[in-house]
């Protein structure tokens, strides 16, 4: 899994900085077991490093 974007509020394809109290998020991409590219947005607190 690779972090492709970082921001306070993410929408697919763009980072929008807002004053709304929103947890910081990261957009990540990865390849699933069949080799298809996947993408989703996660709260930073939910990620761990190796």
MARBA-3410 file (N, C-alpha, C, O; in Angstrom, 1 decimal):
50
0.9,-1.2,0.0,0.0,0.0,0.0,0.9,1.2,0.0,1.9,1.3,0.7 ~ 0.5,2.2,-0.8,1.3,3.4,-1.0,0.4,4.6,-0.7,-0.7,4.7,-1.3 ~ 0.9,5.6,0.1,0.1,6.8,0.3,0.4,7.7,-0.9,1.5,8.0,-1.3 ~ -0.7,8.1,-1.5,-0.6,9.0,-2.7,-1.0,10.4,-2.5,-0.8,11.3,-3.3 ~ -1.7,10.7,-1.4,-2.1,12.1,-1.1,-2.4,12.2,0.4,-2.7,11.2,1.1
-2.2,13.4,0.9,-2.4,13.6,2.4,-3.2,15.0,2.5,-2.9,15.9,1.8 ~ -4.1,15.0,3.4,-4.8,16.3,3.7,-5.8,16.2,4.8,-6.0,15.1,5.4 ~ -6.5,17.3,5.1,-7.4,17.3,6.1,-8.8,16.8,5.7,-9.6,16.3,6.5 ~ -9.1,16.9,4.4,-10.3,16.3,3.8,-10.0,15.9,2.4,-9.6,16.7,1.6 ~ -10.2,14.7,2.1,-9.9,14.2,0.8,-11.1,13.8,0.0,-12.1,13.2,0.6
-11.1,14.1,-1.3,-12.1,13.6,-2.2,-11.3,12.9,-3.3,-10.2,13.2,-3.4 ~ -12.0,12.0,-4.0,-11.2,11.2,-5.0,-10.6,12.2,-6.0,-11.3,13.0,-6.6 ~ -9.3,12.1,-6.1,-8.5,12.9,-7.1,-8.1,14.3,-6.6,-7.3,14.9,-7.3 ~ -8.5,14.8,-5.4,-8.1,16.1,-5.0,-8.0,16.2,-3.5,-8.7,15.4,-2.7 ~ -7.2,17.1,-3.0,-7.1,17.4,-1.5,-7.8,18.7,-1.3,-7.5,19.7,-2.0
-8.7,18.8,-0.4,-9.4,20.0,-0.1,-9.1,20.4,1.4,-9.4,19.7,2.3 ~ -8.4,21.5,1.6,-8.2,22.0,2.9,-9.4,22.8,3.4,-9.9,23.7,2.8 ~ -9.9,22.4,4.6,-11.0,23.0,5.2,-10.8,23.4,6.6,-9.9,22.9,7.2 ~ -11.6,24.3,7.1,-11.6,24.6,8.5,-12.5,23.7,9.4,-12.5,23.8,10.6 ~ -13.2,22.8,8.7,-14.0,21.9,9.5,-13.2,20.9,10.3,-12.1,20.5,9.8
-13.6,20.7,11.5,-12.8,19.7,12.3,-13.0,18.3,11.7,-14.0,17.7,11.9 ~ -12.0,17.9,11.0,-12.0,16.6,10.3,-10.7,16.0,10.5,-9.6,16.6,10.4 ~ -10.7,14.7,10.9,-9.4,14.0,11.1,-8.6,14.0,9.8,-9.1,13.9,8.7 ~ -7.3,14.1,10.0,-6.4,14.0,8.8,-6.5,12.7,8.1,-6.6,11.6,8.8 ~ -6.5,12.7,6.8,-6.7,11.5,6.1,-5.6,11.3,5.0,-4.9,12.3,4.6
-5.4,10.1,4.6,-4.5,9.8,3.5,-5.2,9.0,2.4,-6.1,8.1,2.7 ~ -4.9,9.2,1.2,-5.4,8.5,0.1,-4.3,7.4,-0.3,-3.1,7.8,-0.4 ~ -4.7,6.2,-0.4,-3.7,5.1,-0.6,-4.1,4.3,-1.9,-5.3,4.2,-2.2 ~ -3.1,3.7,-2.5,-3.3,2.8,-3.6,-2.6,1.5,-3.4,-1.5,1.6,-2.7 ~ -3.1,0.4,-3.9,-2.5,-0.9,-3.7,-3.0,-1.8,-4.8,-4.1,-1.5,-5.4
-2.3,-2.9,-5.0,-2.8,-3.9,-5.9,-3.4,-5.1,-5.1,-2.7,-5.5,-4.2 ~ -4.6,-5.5,-5.5,-5.2,-6.6,-4.8,-4.6,-8.0,-5.3,-3.7,-7.9,-6.2 ~ -5.0,-9.1,-4.8,-4.5,-10.4,-5.1,-4.6,-10.7,-6.6,-3.9,-11.6,-7.1 ~ -5.6,-10.1,-7.3,-5.7,-10.4,-8.7,-4.9,-9.4,-9.6,-5.0,-9.5,-10.8 ~ -4.2,-8.4,-9.0,-3.4,-7.5,-9.7,-4.1,-6.2,-10.1,-3.6,-5.4,-10.8
-5.4,-6.0,-9.6,-6.1,-4.8,-10.0,-5.8,-3.7,-9.0,-5.6,-3.9,-7.8 ~ -5.6,-2.5,-9.5,-5.3,-1.4,-8.7,-6.5,-0.9,-7.9,-7.6,-0.7,-8.5 ~ -6.3,-0.8,-6.6,-7.4,-0.3,-5.7,-7.0,1.0,-5.1,-5.8,1.4,-5.1 ~ -8.0,1.8,-4.7,-7.7,3.1,-4.1,-8.8,3.4,-3.1,-10.0,3.2,-3.3 ~ -8.4,4.0,-1.9,-9.3,4.4,-0.9,-8.7,5.4,0.0,-7.5,5.7,-0.1
-9.6,6.0,0.8,-9.1,7.1,1.8,-9.3,6.5,3.2,-10.3,5.9,3.5 ~ -8.2,6.7,4.0,-8.2,6.2,5.4,-7.8,7.3,6.4,-7.1,8.2,6.0 ~ -8.4,7.2,7.6,-7.9,8.1,8.6,-6.4,7.7,8.9,-6.1,6.5,9.0 ~ -5.6,8.7,9.2,-4.2,8.4,9.5,-4.0,7.5,10.6,-3.2,6.6,10.6 ~ -4.8,7.7,11.7,-4.7,6.8,12.9,-4.9,5.4,12.6,-4.5,4.5,13.4
-5.6,5.0,11.5,-5.8,3.6,11.2,-4.7,2.9,10.5,-4.7,1.7,10.4 ~ -3.7,3.7,10.1,-2.5,3.1,9.4,-1.4,2.7,10.3,-1.2,3.4,11.3 ~ -0.7,1.7,10.0,0.5,1.3,10.7,1.7,1.1,9.7,1.4,0.9,8.5 ~ 2.9,1.2,10.2,4.0,1.1,9.3,4.7,-0.3,9.6,4.5,-0.9,10.7 ~ 5.5,-0.8,8.7,6.2,-2.0,8.9,7.5,-1.8,9.6,8.2,-2.7,9.9
END
